[in-house]
């Protein structure tokens, strides 16, 4: 048993303490595990966040089936023993869980505090009445993910997001009790409105002073306001304050500047509570004639849908993993993400705020009628308003969020009660935040599209899944409807981009998906001669255990479709080339609905000599030329009529393939692919060579198999072995191959198309971490990563 101590930079005097360290875990369901005297000494000791499903093997017989990626699930318990410091006497102590999947039952010293069924909702409980000062305390959490199938994608299992303790005076700011909006903004000034809920949990009248100071991005004072308040015993009061900020710096994807509201509750000269709240100053407008306007400027959303998993880390929401995901997708050209189909982690939204990524924050996959036997429909009537309001209360201050979504492809969409449900959920959202529009994602593949007009009317924005071909007719019939395509097929990138560009009432497109994910196994797959045909929902396609429809794979590699989409929406990439995988001699490759043809950055195709190979060139130049070994193969137009793309058949010969852009006969820009020779060595490149020694920080190491000239060998499939010395551990390994059944938490992985990924996690000790990567017949490599004490890495 240990005393409560700070971690990750917290100090004991702060109101919010990260409580991820030193838990006990058992993947079992023993009787009386909630009792403080229960003997958990044989249980595994670990730090959070934790996902036990990703640690297990995928297997056809696992009850999660293809929807959950064939990973194990089950029921597990977590326990944390602690002593209460004397400084907490008279304080209010609560535990805050950012996410537990699912059916979390929480106990303190044997007392059941409650149950949270929905695994994506953050929740908290007051511990104060049950704590033993100076004695032993045990918090226990039962996590029941045994009833399968429940999610239509990989959920993970366990306490997969952070846990915090909040320690407050009995007079304090409520959990999620501060809401900041910017209702009036111009170049000269911005009105910042701060709504604060203050609670008095004493038996006396309290005379207080609520002070809010707005700090600039450089942490200089940008305005201050004070309000005297009187709180009756056992009561709470919502206080509205306004601060005028001169010459505001506006939040946008290009300039993601953040202000901070420092909110304090004082009694005489004593500060009882204080809370820093990050926010951005920006305006949102939506209309059919100007589309979506951010700060008065029309922006087209180049969006992508994302699930919550982090590949080989499973559902574990490490801050660095969440930030890296946003970094990758920002680099891929996206300016917006849809959190399909559940609220994301706080770290994900903080990364979007910091890096400049707009967000559609989504609550649910479905409503009353089920998609899977044990899904959220079981809890919807009792929990939906509480869960959607928890999402809005928690997330409302994030400037990255531009829209709320209350559902996705609900089963009962043709029934009148769906309209009533949409109105009820929309009202629940707007009771807390009326500054953002509400949408949900609609679809049908039959002829009944027009019957959804009344359901669309219950939303501010119509979300279209795969139905943008209805847009023109819908606009003629309902000219007031603002539309966004909430899901689209990757293969329809040009059609969707063009529709968005040509019609002001369509504000953007969200492709399914921005990044590969676990579960929904086989969506986006291509299949080869001898492999089973069919779409992912039609049968079991094990060993497929994930979705290959993303623009970016699970190692972070951008597929060719990512470069094409970026070239359409942005001006930072004008020329790109890749090669369509040739059909094998035994037959032809076939694609499924969410697939694009398997296409690779490779000019290494042994066995195909002198056979035609299809080369794809994406270009924003009027024309392109293609050369093989300095001989001109073809010149083709690549304008809008050609959808900025040329496909050129080239008889394969090893060497150098080069594409150049052409303007009025002159060559500009160039991209090349070079044939690789036999694999000779392995290289390792870390995204960060210095990490914090906090037991949570990560370094993502890209491993590549190279030939003797240092060129990637794209056909390499060597078994790679990873070993660690020093204060670090391997958190996960990956290759992007969603048919590889090897463990994700392991010390080996087979390369796929010459690549693999190993994720290094720090311990709580500083020092040098040495990673060694070896493969049969390959020159090994070593990489050093430095773990430093907290605060040394920014």
Steps between C-alpha positions, in 0.01 A plus 500: 500500500631843410413856583338704228780665312532728205607379158571646156574846632210529745559635848300392805348849531337485159128422477551229233750217548580244233430161658625254239784340695513183710177315428437128540319311224350156451330371188246306703180557696563388858236539767556774758776674299340830598568444869806677642623185675505299177850364433622633163872436552508247216338742258701671230639844585469760225454864409210644306383548232450128443323290238507128569346400165798618293729282711318185389511297183248540221307178445197401295325361808525824700147635555580852375508348147584715200331810643740509795800370308487147649673627813424359846265688732362373832477648850784647703562678829729789593590591856701788647604518864590837648520705818344843536742779598415716801486806274173369357310548824185697423546465124265359236668213318369349176626248247468585131517236227555621144388168353443138607379240250240395607238457775732648758396441862698703752545419869677685779576300814232252400231763437354494149502852353322425173520358151585664166391274213619705201870444465569830324347737757716672761358485854583572863399411856534671837723294730488731802240325720680165474868588542698391805740771604831352607382149423492268203271578206427287196336614178379207289360502148321210335507522120257273316555469127392138486165542321596487132457632242439855618714737291517494118872571517784431742412638841781369716435395859591662829589839646641620171508874570639703790372493857524813716435599860349840562559652843294810572379727776131439578446830317626438150442513127291206383645223283478629139358812662659767279376576150672760283349646182594788271164636376636822348831522317651758269849620419500752783354302784334179609236450764588194706212361707586274793226298669612346831306262725609543862396249767469552873505163677515651850218562748556875507442800278815589307591848376744460215684680226518337157797633304572414139813617322551434131860432401633548149685226307818647651338474847465876544186647646242577232217597736354436843158501666381450860154413629383487861268207570305363793440126517243344727588179687501186284435694183658591170483804276591568139680832453541673163794733444634687199849611408584718200824394332667762282652407163420131535707232333255263334514122516508325162671197345776732378531691829389274786557758775359426844400735779447399861231600748634489856190460718534548876259473791611707798374550852649817642872468417495121475480321167263205541520370144661589170469348156686576175284454189653508152284644221525662160350817362322432173163528327294235323232567239311251283278589206398364161639797307840530671540150642711463814682815606768505764581855610303630204695295244338216305683170555432171330538205733749240380391262769565145607326266741712349776443225754659525841760220494871558461588189303746281687424690823134407474260739667760630749480878468856605571533875454786461254316241293197726471714799408694299241176388337397862450850592377487223239156598374585869491811415295278294269301813415188455710358808669212325679433169676177329603527297821303207366301386683567609856654778709881491477761537769578836653857468372373463144298822523787684667722396210241626251487833683878529506570385143204659324266216409123559486278235658150359467447356848266200482303337781351173377502238228131425545194571707219269613522224242803275510770435244664241727324299770674665796559851366396839638134444413476313833576822687374770268170593667652528847839644415498688168427849632749462785767369263453762229502779759812357661666522159396862448584611854844340483588614148327837451808717555703342221525747210574211266143373532278658236203264508326242721374171359229309685498177300602290204283303257234435761298188428160655579554793263181433302278514808335818630647450848848555353406862436390541862824341622709730283318803637543379858873440460549827315322686779719323758809620313379857458397529863874507564647635176296695247806632315556195280269319257372146549508228237482124469610271220220369278494242225287253313574303188136459396256738331355658814740792528240778493315364802790615717421870447327524839795332671749729328287795613563401863869580446688818412715322239409198293761227526521283187668160509587399141199687360644820357354410160165607653633847581381692192146360514485552876615860466231566242235345727631638833715805413558588867686176580871526575673174413819320590604159382572323826635186328621430148673221312875557451464420129261796460758759606477710184119491474462606862765772476337639188153500655633685804679756282206566270221534757505751783232312695733196530755595763731201468566129479617251765653193340459158659767502633793728568700218658484122518355355818446173683169318469238516224729238357561494127336827401715654229669173414600385155500127434716281284441184297401219735393733782133526604287763331251729671457814705608516861149462641414190297719240672801448727827594331744400773798552520393850395452679834482864398396756242724586204292790367710777657710757318773428756589150623558395859874565482441859387588438134296708256346289228488638144132594545612736777728687261224520241251646748756748628581607145129569439440710811835668566776673310801349677525193275483525121647174372500144629555155350424144604454164328193282493579150621501272193257213476662165578523237227229296675226759451392853583490709816150612600398787724219547748283810540727698733820395323718667245733288289810399701753757387856538626798734487699224332683433177617157614289231331718192437331245279313765303780592261367629166141467620289819513477657845252782566659816634279764662613862493303759697568850378390861531696577184315515167703203374756249620780305336614161612855371448649157558878493515507842331284386207167679448212259541201733467366851539144537628259774605420523870251784523161506669345306211742217577431540875864609547616147433672301226528123479782383274588142409876441514676172404685424822877518504708570811650845527374851558144613434456876487194724460520873431241775473455688173393862447505624140751236402745569781576252777445587865538297815587130501423187700690172465476135596813283493517123490643342811746213517509217754435592864824560687439705815240639733470864611310660787377860516333643812244777483641627834844422642430665837197400708380558855576241766141500625390147414276637224704670231559326168743491211370356173782333313460428129700198391588446132674220315750646251723375222874562489441845346268609780181462294187359658445139392120516456456123472688417821311288752774410747424405857642786703604469864507790744688518829518776760755591764468792738192669655250424225272227374334395177139617511404352162616387156326531164550477126170622358414146389150434630525129420804439720382309808820546701456679832506880505659509844814304419871525416476390138308585184517404135575790269228578249598670175835560665370682808415447865439714806612460860368727776729566796347607832694661783508369854523727805881514484716733297782371284601365161269251330668288234290327234657227289330374182610176335385285211630183338757589235482872579756732652351593839455854624488671838325819605534703821210684660549718806246500781523819705332613821158665486488845353812467285305423181262755355 
